[in-house]
Amino acid sequence: MSNTPLPKKIDPRKLAERGVRIEGQADVSLLPNLVTMLTDSQAVISVDLQFDNDELRIRTIKGSAQGKVSMTCQRCLEPVEIEVEAKFNLAVAPTEEHAKKLPKYYDPLIVEDDLELLPMVEEELILSLPIVPYHDDCSVQTSFGDEATADTETDFDKPNPFSVLASLKADK
């Protein structure tokens, strides 16, 4: 995979007619909606997209975007590194009516003019994020010091306030 930056705008129809492949990298800081879900914006996403025409002469975009991002663990609230990968299997359609006629194995991408590439990649990455990120071996601290354990031990030594009810039941 190359280190070249991705183009900002593309014409997917022309790229599909020529069978162009776009490879490059994008800083996560350029993806503002994705950054709001992460703990930092220092990651780099690698993108590999193949534009082509399929056997039905439908213009397609296939490929992937992947990288490692940092999210908040929902168990311990510490940063956790998540491997994120979005798969692309898109069909380019000029209108909503054309999109409805596409085969079901494609996700429609409605493009009237040029397409901004980074927002498209960003949306697919957001969809591939885990709903609840967490560490596999997260150890959540359940006690904070010796005082908490001492209090729980003395709770067992106190008399049960409902023991009087047991004696009433025994009298009947």
Summary of the structure (lengths in Angstrom):
residues: 172
radius of gyration: 27.5
end to end distance: 83.2
largest distance: 93.8
contacts: 427
relative contact order: 0.16
helix: 30%
strand: 32%
